[in-house]
Amino acid sequence: MPSSLQFYTLLIFCLLLAVWLTVAALRRANRARLAARLLAGLAAAAGLWFTAFPLTRTLGTSRREAILLTSDYQIDTLQQLLRKLGPATTVWRYNELVPAEAPVLASLPALPERHPALRRLHVLGRGLPAADASLPGNLQLVQHTPPAFTGFRAAHWNRQLELGKPVELEGFFENTEVAKAPVWVYLQAAGTARDSVKLPTGRGAFRLHFTPKATGLSVYELGARKQANTTLAREPVPVEVLPTRPLRVLLLASTPSFEFKFLKNQLGTQQHAVALRVGISKGLIQTEFLNQPAHDLSRLTPTLLARYDAVVADAGTLSGLSAGENQALQNAIRSQGLGLIVVADAAALPRTTPARAGFAVVPRATAVTVRPQPLKWPGAPEKATAVVPGSLHLSAGSRALVTDAQQQTLVADRRFGTGRVVIALVPETFRWVLQNATQAYDSYWSYLLSTAARPLAVEERWHVLETWPHVQQPLTLRLEAARLPAQQPTVQRAGAPAARLALRQDVRLPEWRTGQYWPTTAGWHRVQLPQKAAQWFYVYDTKNWVNAQIIDYQALNNRAKIPASASSDASDTVQQPWPVAWFFGVFLLAAGFLWLEEKL
């Protein structure tokens, strides 16, 4: 509030100015435009006064509701909402990056204390990230959906994979064009389109595959274009390809077979540690070892099974196990996470098979078994076929891994304690090697072994809780570790200084620690504990994956939202001054007219 001295000083000055301009106009000899000069003099004095003490107006508002602007909000939506709630409704912006004249909201958790009457917060734009989606107290969220768009509304892929495994990308492309012309969605790597799919209606779900040939960090490109090579959308697809995990595999065959011989040789060439035990006759076995020293394989003991990550056995071997061997095998799977792959046939599974109740073999007719059937699994080549003796009927808890063209299950797995049991009804995969289809052979056995293999004991593991981490937006990193690290971890952009990450213990699980990081640049970042291996994650630019982030934010914000059409019945009015620029403009126009009229 201005002091009395300022108020009366300016009042006297403006009155004297009006009197002086009026007297000067009346005493002037030239009587032309006298009325205009008198009016301009009064307007100049009034404009100067109201610049310092502007007039006020009564505006409608709602003290129970406020508006929060986030990235990519629509001006039209804001104007419509202000007309509905009242032009004096409080408007904030989420952070400094939101282009608006509204003040930045200092703290969301503090809203109930600072504005106790506030009950609803209207969110415009992308929405609130996970860190702020749970509003405190009785504050309800009203999410206003942005207009339709053309682009990728969803996409999911394995962002970290081993060499030899395919990148499997699934998503949905949205198109708002009236003319539904066909659209091609493609996955590009190293400047070349590796896979593509045609959407006849210009929109819809898609699925793409690509198998990387080298390890390291890569950023592929997901794009959509028309037939006229008009690009509709383009988004980055970051992928980290890890070296192949060296497995320790024990092969158990009841009789000599090409299936186990080829599998032994193929795994050996890939530097896996392999041991093969083959039954020659009753009480006589033959053993072979690759990439490891020889040891006793005559009996399955806890010590022997602890050396391996997975066991591949045929049905005859399981039938011939002694009670002690069978008990050792089941304990190793249930308690130590050992994986078991059973190469079965059309006969019923042996009674000693772990998790046998989860699978039932259904034999096929002889006329069907002589014809090769196309096989499908994640990353399978298009022409992978095999002669199969039957199919599997699964009970609850079992999962199909490989299917045929009729969607009948040929390979399935089931959790058994801490390990997994895989039943495979594809008995002669070695024929793929003879047919020069080594890609199908490697893909099939890599998929089965990686599914069944004993899980790695990881001391520390980092997780990025945001699906679409963006520049200048809070990013939550979670560390899973048995003990709190003695030193703070660091987060670093490639080529930039490292920043320390402060961690706090999660209230839900004692082995979880979380920390917040604000990335300032896009690209690959690494998070690392001292003396530990680094883990990488990718931060997107503000223009990347905007639509997909909006969809995710809406799903997250909907947990605490009410219908956008709802509004508070309690309304109020406030006194708001008119814009000062208007009155100052009147002063400048009036003063300019008096100066210019004097020159005429």
Secondary structure, DSSP 8 states (H G I E B T S, - for coil): ---HHHHHHHHHHHHHHHHHHHHHHHH-S--TTHHHHHHHHHHHHHHHHHHHS--EEEEEE-TTEEEEE-TT--HHHHHHHHHHH-TT--EEESSTTS-SSS-B---STTHHHH-TT--EEEEESS---TTTSS--TT-EEEE------SEEEEEEE-SEEETTS-EEEEEEEE---SS---EEEEEEETTEEEEEEEETTS-EEEEEEE--SS-EEEEEEEEEE-TT--EEEEEEEEEEEE-----EEEEEESS--HHHHHHHHHHHHTT-EEEEEEEEETTEEEEEEESS-----SS--HHHHTT-SEEEEEHHHHHT--HHHHHHHHHHHHHH--EEEEE--SS---TTSTTGGGEEEEE--HHHHTS-EEEE-TT--TT-EE--SEEEEE-TTEEEEEEETT--EEEEEEEETTEEEEEE----THHHHHTT-HHHHHHHHHHHHHHHS-----SEEEEE--SS-BTTS-EEEEEEESS--SS--EEEETTS--EE---EE-SS-TTEEEEEE---S-EEEEEE-TTS--EEEEEB-TTSSHHHHHHHHHHHHGGGB--TT---S--EEEEEE--HHHHHHHHHHHHHHHHHHHH-
